[in-house]
Amino acid sequence: MQRIANLLICKDGKVLLLKKPRRNWYVAPGGKMETGESVINSAIREFTEETNAIPINPHIKGIYTMVIEENGERIDEWMLFTFIARDFEGTPLHETKEGMLEWHSVEALHTLPMAEGDRTNLLFAVQEQGVQYGTFIYTPDFSLIKETIQQSSEGELNNG
């Protein structure tokens, strides 16, 4: 199973997002974990490679199972680990081989084009305490079929 780590910077009411050219959807910078790499090191490495900036004190906000189904059959599945940081060092690039980097207001996360699971995940990361867990099931064209969400904070779990 593929493992993906992404990292969202939220500073001064704005988030740094990557606009991917394939669908013109927004995502948090991130990518595939390397063999033997820790989740946090992967998130920091991918963020730095894609932005030219270094996140300060990132922490985990979400752990997700992402599934693609076609005709009721699983055709792909991966794990996504989402981190957030409230500050960074350096100057982020404007454009990379992965797409365009843009700052947007936190409120824009409600309406920007993106996968619905990413919207759930990123809104939680910037607005809520604790850690969110979930499973997102999509069609091959990334229409959301079903989401199951839980969240926890120190010492408690909410099976929402």
Backbone as JSON, one array per atom type, in Angstrom:
{
  "sequence": "MQRIANLLICKDGKVLLLKKPRRNWYVAPGGKMETGESVINSAIREFTEETNAIPINPHIKGIYTMVIEENGERIDEWMLFTFIARDFEGTPLHETKEGMLEWHSVEALHTLPMAEGDRTNLLFAVQEQGVQYGTFIYTPDFSLIKETIQQSSEGELNNG",
  "N": [[0.85, -1.18, 0.0], [0.58, 2.18, -0.87], [2.09, 5.02, 0.71], [1.42, 8.31, 1.62], [2.49, 11.56, 2.47], [1.5, 14.74, 3.52], [1.72, 18.33, 3.99], [0.49, 21.15, 5.53], [0.78, 24.62, 5.62], [-0.34, 27.04, 7.82], [-0.75, 30.28, 8.3], [-1.22, 33.46, 9.66], [-3.97, 33.48, 9.05], [-4.05, 32.42, 6.53], [-3.49, 29.84, 4.07], [-1.02, 27.8, 2.51], [-1.21, 26.5, -0.59], [-0.98, 24.0, -3.16], [-1.61, 24.19, -6.53], [-2.6, 21.83, -8.65], [-1.87, 21.0, -11.98], [-3.23, 19.03, -13.53], [-5.99, 18.61, -12.84], [-6.62, 21.1, -12.03], [-7.0, 21.32, -9.32], [-6.71, 22.0, -5.81], [-4.24, 21.17, -3.39], [-2.56, 20.15, -0.36], [0.94, 20.62, -0.14], [2.92, 17.76, -0.78], [3.77, 14.22, -0.88], [4.9, 10.95, -1.98], [6.05, 8.65, 0.45], [9.36, 7.6, 1.19], [11.1, 4.45, 1.19], [11.62, 3.18, 4.39], [11.57, 5.69, 5.55], [10.58, 8.02, 8.05], [7.26, 9.12, 8.93], [6.92, 11.87, 9.6], [9.38, 12.93, 8.75], [9.15, 12.46, 6.04], [6.96, 14.12, 5.37], [8.08, 16.66, 5.91], [10.29, 16.63, 4.14], [9.0, 16.33, 1.6], [7.38, 18.64, 1.57], [9.34, 20.65, 1.67], [10.79, 20.09, -0.69], [8.81, 20.69, -2.59], [8.13, 23.34, -2.12], [10.33, 24.93, -1.44], [10.64, 25.91, 1.07], [10.99, 25.6, 4.65], [9.18, 23.86, 7.0], [8.22, 24.85, 10.33], [8.17, 23.23, 13.38], [6.17, 21.11, 12.7], [3.15, 19.14, 13.11], [1.17, 16.17, 13.47], [-2.07, 15.95, 12.0], [-3.96, 14.42, 10.74], [-4.88, 11.09, 9.77], [-5.46, 8.98, 7.19], [-7.33, 6.63, 5.2], [-7.42, 6.12, 1.84], [-9.47, 5.26, -0.81], [-10.1, 3.87, -3.99], [-12.86, 2.91, -5.79], [-14.48, 0.83, -8.17], [-17.37, -0.2, -9.67], [-18.1, -1.41, -7.24], [-15.76, -2.68, -6.49], [-12.52, -2.63, -5.05], [-9.99, -0.79, -6.49], [-7.74, 0.64, -6.02], [-5.74, 1.76, -3.28], [-4.54, 3.78, -0.61], [-2.58, 5.23, 2.04], [-2.85, 8.32, 3.78], [-1.11, 10.82, 5.41], [-1.53, 13.67, 7.19], [-0.03, 16.72, 8.0], [0.43, 19.75, 9.92], [1.8, 23.04, 10.09], [2.53, 26.11, 11.7], [4.25, 28.03, 10.93], [7.15, 28.88, 8.93], [10.44, 28.64, 7.44], [12.34, 30.53, 5.1], [11.61, 31.36, 1.62], [8.76, 30.67, -0.06], [8.45, 29.12, -3.27], [6.89, 30.28, -6.34], [6.09, 28.79, -8.47], [6.35, 25.37, -9.32], [7.59, 22.17, -10.53], [5.47, 20.61, -9.9], [3.23, 22.22, -9.87], [1.39, 25.31, -9.3], [2.11, 27.4, -6.53], [0.1, 28.86, -4.11], [-1.18, 31.32, -1.88], [-4.04, 31.21, 0.15], [-7.05, 32.31, 1.77], [-8.14, 30.87, 4.87], [-10.89, 30.48, 4.86], [-11.4, 30.08, 2.17], [-10.94, 27.42, 1.76], [-13.36, 26.15, 1.9], [-14.51, 26.43, -0.6], [-12.7, 26.25, -2.75], [-11.62, 24.4, -5.67], [-11.19, 21.0, -5.14], [-10.49, 17.61, -4.09], [-13.13, 16.15, -2.26], [-12.57, 14.76, 0.12], [-10.07, 15.83, 0.73], [-10.87, 18.43, 1.3], [-12.37, 18.06, 3.68], [-10.33, 17.05, 5.32], [-8.33, 19.14, 5.27], [-9.74, 21.36, 6.26], [-10.33, 20.45, 8.86], [-7.7, 20.3, 9.83], [-6.9, 23.01, 10.0], [-8.83, 24.18, 11.63], [-9.63, 22.71, 13.9], [-9.01, 21.02, 17.08], [-6.82, 18.34, 18.08], [-6.6, 15.07, 16.51], [-7.59, 13.79, 13.38], [-9.18, 10.95, 11.93], [-9.84, 8.91, 9.15], [-11.74, 7.41, 6.45], [-11.93, 7.6, 3.03], [-13.85, 6.99, 0.28], [-13.73, 6.79, -3.16], [-14.85, 7.24, -6.6], [-13.25, 6.24, -9.72], [-12.87, 8.73, -10.99], [-12.64, 10.47, -8.92], [-15.0, 11.25, -7.59], [-16.68, 11.57, -4.59], [-17.74, 8.77, -2.84], [-18.22, 7.79, -0.26], [-17.58, 8.81, 3.09], [-15.96, 8.22, 6.18], [-15.51, 9.38, 9.34], [-13.5, 10.0, 12.21], [-12.4, 11.48, 15.27], [-9.87, 12.49, 17.6], [-8.74, 13.72, 20.74], [-6.28, 14.32, 23.2], [-6.62, 11.6, 25.22], [-9.31, 10.99, 24.56], [-11.75, 9.67, 22.24], [-13.74, 10.41, 19.48], [-16.27, 8.93, 17.83], [-17.46, 9.92, 15.27]],
  "CA": [[0.0, 0.0, 0.0], [1.33, 3.43, -0.97], [1.96, 5.95, 1.83], [1.59, 9.69, 1.19], [2.51, 12.54, 3.56], [1.41, 16.13, 3.07], [1.91, 19.29, 5.08], [-0.19, 22.42, 5.3], [1.19, 25.78, 6.42], [-1.43, 27.97, 8.1], [-0.12, 31.42, 8.96], [-1.92, 34.74, 9.5], [-5.29, 33.26, 8.45], [-3.9, 31.95, 5.16], [-2.87, 28.53, 3.88], [-0.23, 27.67, 1.28], [-1.71, 25.34, -1.33], [-0.41, 23.69, -4.47], [-2.64, 23.99, -7.55], [-2.11, 20.8, -9.56], [-2.36, 21.33, -13.33], [-4.05, 17.99, -14.16], [-7.42, 18.88, -12.62], [-6.72, 22.44, -11.45], [-7.43, 21.15, -7.94], [-5.75, 22.41, -4.79], [-3.82, 20.16, -2.42], [-1.43, 20.52, 0.49], [2.16, 20.05, -0.7], [3.29, 16.46, -0.23], [4.02, 13.17, -1.86], [5.14, 9.57, -1.56], [7.08, 8.36, 1.43], [10.42, 6.73, 0.72], [11.3, 3.25, 1.99], [12.33, 3.38, 5.65], [11.47, 7.07, 5.99], [9.52, 8.27, 9.03], [6.15, 9.89, 8.38], [7.18, 13.3, 9.73], [10.49, 13.3, 7.87], [8.61, 12.46, 4.68], [6.15, 15.34, 5.21], [9.0, 17.8, 5.85], [11.05, 16.53, 2.89], [8.14, 16.62, 0.45], [7.0, 20.05, 1.62], [10.52, 21.45, 1.33], [11.06, 19.89, -2.12], [7.77, 21.3, -3.42], [7.93, 24.77, -1.84], [11.59, 25.6, -1.16], [10.55, 26.46, 2.43], [11.11, 24.57, 5.68], [8.16, 24.06, 8.04], [8.69, 24.91, 11.71], [7.36, 22.49, 14.36], [4.95, 20.47, 12.19], [2.59, 18.05, 13.9], [0.16, 15.37, 12.75], [-3.47, 16.36, 12.14], [-4.89, 13.45, 10.18], [-4.43, 9.81, 9.21], [-6.59, 8.61, 6.34], [-7.29, 5.59, 4.19], [-8.03, 6.61, 0.61], [-9.82, 4.08, -1.6], [-10.78, 4.05, -5.27], [-13.72, 1.76, -6.11], [-15.2, 0.82, -9.44], [-18.35, -1.29, -9.67], [-18.06, -2.07, -5.95], [-14.49, -3.38, -6.29], [-11.39, -1.74, -4.77], [-8.96, -0.87, -7.52], [-6.54, 1.29, -5.5], [-5.86, 2.16, -1.87], [-3.32, 4.32, -0.05], [-2.68, 5.93, 3.31], [-2.46, 9.72, 3.74], [-0.78, 11.4, 6.7], [-1.55, 15.12, 7.02], [0.61, 17.51, 9.05], [0.26, 21.2, 9.84], [2.76, 23.9, 10.78], [2.03, 27.48, 11.77], [5.28, 28.94, 10.46], [8.15, 28.26, 8.06], [11.64, 29.42, 7.13], [12.6, 30.61, 3.67], [10.63, 32.01, 0.76], [8.18, 29.66, -0.95], [8.43, 29.35, -4.71], [5.58, 30.56, -6.91], [5.76, 27.71, -9.4], [7.24, 24.22, -9.27], [7.21, 21.17, -11.53], [4.21, 20.01, -9.44], [2.12, 23.15, -10.07], [1.52, 26.68, -8.79], [1.9, 27.59, -5.1], [-0.72, 30.05, -3.89], [-1.74, 31.56, -0.56], [-5.49, 31.43, 0.15], [-7.63, 32.43, 3.1], [-8.68, 29.63, 5.43], [-12.29, 30.38, 4.42], [-11.42, 29.61, 0.78], [-10.93, 25.96, 1.75], [-14.74, 25.7, 1.73], [-14.99, 26.56, -1.98], [-11.69, 25.97, -3.79], [-11.75, 23.07, -6.26], [-10.32, 19.96, -4.56], [-11.2, 16.39, -3.7], [-13.94, 16.41, -1.06], [-11.84, 14.26, 1.27], [-9.05, 16.83, 1.05], [-11.56, 19.57, 1.94], [-12.64, 17.62, 5.06], [-9.04, 16.89, 5.97], [-7.65, 20.42, 5.45], [-10.54, 22.19, 7.17], [-10.08, 19.98, 10.21], [-6.32, 20.64, 10.2], [-6.75, 24.43, 10.35], [-9.87, 24.71, 12.52], [-9.98, 21.85, 15.04], [-7.97, 20.46, 17.93], [-6.72, 16.89, 18.06], [-6.23, 14.35, 15.29], [-8.73, 13.21, 12.68], [-8.94, 9.68, 11.24], [-10.96, 8.73, 8.25], [-11.67, 6.64, 5.22], [-12.63, 8.24, 1.92], [-14.01, 6.08, -0.86], [-13.97, 7.57, -4.37], [-14.9, 6.62, -7.91], [-11.98, 6.5, -10.41], [-12.71, 10.15, -11.33], [-12.58, 11.17, -7.63], [-16.28, 11.64, -6.98], [-16.74, 10.94, -3.28], [-18.82, 7.81, -2.61], [-18.51, 7.69, 1.17], [-16.51, 9.14, 4.03], [-16.16, 7.85, 7.57], [-14.58, 10.26, 10.07], [-13.38, 9.98, 13.66], [-11.36, 12.39, 15.74], [-9.5, 12.32, 19.0], [-7.79, 14.61, 21.39], [-5.61, 13.58, 24.27], [-7.44, 10.86, 26.16], [-10.68, 10.67, 24.16], [-12.0, 9.4, 20.83], [-15.12, 10.7, 19.05], [-16.6, 8.11, 16.66], [-18.44, 10.68, 14.54]],
  "C": [[0.89, 1.24, 0.0], [1.05, 4.3, 0.26], [2.31, 7.35, 1.33], [1.6, 10.57, 2.44], [2.4, 13.93, 2.95], [1.47, 17.05, 4.27], [1.32, 20.63, 4.66], [0.4, 23.48, 6.2], [-0.04, 26.66, 6.58], [-0.83, 29.1, 8.92], [-0.91, 32.69, 8.63], [-3.25, 34.58, 8.75], [-5.24, 32.79, 7.0], [-3.21, 30.59, 5.14], [-2.13, 28.53, 2.54], [-0.65, 26.37, 0.61], [-1.01, 25.22, -2.67], [-1.56, 23.44, -5.43], [-2.06, 23.05, -8.6], [-2.69, 21.04, -10.95], [-3.31, 20.29, -13.93], [-5.54, 18.26, -14.04], [-7.69, 20.32, -12.2], [-7.32, 22.4, -10.05], [-6.31, 21.58, -7.02], [-5.5, 21.27, -3.81], [-2.8, 20.8, -1.48], [-0.18, 19.92, -0.14], [2.51, 18.74, 0.0], [3.53, 15.45, -1.31], [4.35, 11.85, -1.2], [6.28, 9.48, -0.55], [8.1, 7.43, 0.8], [10.57, 5.54, 1.67], [12.13, 3.58, 3.22], [12.24, 4.77, 6.23], [10.36, 7.22, 7.03], [8.45, 9.17, 8.39], [6.46, 11.39, 8.46], [8.34, 13.74, 8.85], [10.04, 13.35, 6.42], [7.82, 13.75, 4.42], [7.05, 16.57, 5.07], [9.77, 17.79, 4.53], [10.2, 16.92, 1.7], [7.73, 18.09, 0.41], [8.16, 20.93, 1.16], [10.85, 21.31, -0.16], [10.06, 20.65, -3.0], [7.62, 22.8, -3.22], [9.2, 25.59, -1.72], [11.56, 26.3, 0.2], [10.61, 25.3, 3.42], [10.07, 24.83, 6.76], [8.79, 24.05, 9.44], [7.68, 24.19, 12.61], [6.08, 21.87, 13.78], [4.47, 19.38, 13.13], [1.44, 17.4, 13.12], [-1.24, 15.9, 13.03], [-4.43, 15.31, 11.6], [-4.2, 12.23, 9.63], [-5.62, 9.22, 8.49], [-6.29, 7.42, 5.45], [-8.06, 6.12, 2.99], [-8.24, 5.4, -0.3], [-10.47, 4.53, -2.91], [-11.55, 2.77, -5.55], [-14.35, 1.94, -7.47], [-16.08, -0.42, -9.46], [-18.26, -2.11, -8.38], [-16.76, -2.79, -5.64], [-13.37, -2.36, -6.06], [-10.34, -1.91, -5.85], [-7.67, -0.16, -7.09], [-6.8, 1.7, -4.05], [-4.51, 2.69, -1.4], [-3.63, 4.98, 1.28], [-2.16, 7.35, 3.13], [-2.26, 10.2, 5.17], [-0.66, 12.91, 6.52], [-0.97, 15.81, 8.25], [0.28, 18.98, 8.85], [1.41, 21.87, 10.58], [2.2, 25.31, 10.71], [3.07, 28.51, 11.32], [6.28, 28.16, 9.61], [9.34, 29.2, 7.93], [11.81, 29.42, 5.63], [11.49, 31.33, 2.93], [10.06, 30.97, -0.18], [8.25, 30.09, -2.42], [7.02, 29.74, -5.15], [5.11, 29.43, -7.81], [6.8, 26.62, -9.26], [6.83, 23.26, -10.38], [5.88, 20.5, -11.16], [3.0, 20.91, -9.68], [2.44, 24.52, -9.5], [1.27, 26.69, -7.28], [1.17, 28.91, -4.9], [-1.15, 30.11, -2.43], [-3.23, 31.84, -0.7], [-5.96, 31.6, 1.59], [-8.12, 31.06, 3.58], [-10.11, 29.41, 4.94], [-12.4, 29.83, 3.0], [-11.39, 28.09, 0.69], [-12.34, 25.38, 1.56], [-15.15, 25.63, 0.26], [-13.97, 26.27, -3.07], [-11.91, 24.58, -4.38], [-10.71, 22.11, -5.69], [-11.15, 18.71, -4.32], [-11.92, 16.65, -2.39], [-13.27, 15.88, 0.21], [-10.74, 15.22, 1.7], [-9.68, 18.04, 1.75], [-11.83, 19.24, 3.42], [-11.36, 17.64, 5.88], [-8.39, 18.25, 6.25], [-8.42, 21.36, 6.36], [-10.35, 21.76, 8.62], [-8.7, 20.45, 10.68], [-6.2, 22.09, 10.67], [-7.72, 24.9, 11.42], [-10.1, 23.92, 13.81], [-8.75, 21.42, 15.83], [-7.94, 18.95, 17.75], [-6.3, 16.35, 16.7], [-7.49, 13.74, 14.69], [-8.28, 11.94, 11.96], [-10.1, 9.49, 10.29], [-10.66, 7.79, 7.12], [-12.51, 7.37, 4.19], [-12.67, 7.26, 0.77], [-14.47, 6.91, -2.05], [-14.21, 6.66, -5.57], [-13.54, 6.88, -8.59], [-11.78, 7.97, -10.82], [-12.79, 11.06, -10.09], [-13.88, 11.83, -7.21], [-16.38, 10.86, -5.67], [-17.96, 10.04, -3.18], [-19.23, 7.83, -1.15], [-17.3, 8.17, 1.97], [-16.92, 8.71, 5.42], [-15.08, 8.59, 8.36], [-14.67, 9.99, 11.57], [-12.35, 11.04, 14.03], [-11.08, 12.13, 17.2], [-8.68, 13.49, 19.46], [-7.25, 13.81, 22.55], [-6.62, 12.92, 25.21], [-8.87, 10.55, 25.74], [-10.79, 10.47, 22.66], [-13.45, 9.66, 20.54], [-15.38, 9.92, 17.77], [-17.71, 8.74, 15.85], [-19.0, 10.05, 13.35]]
}
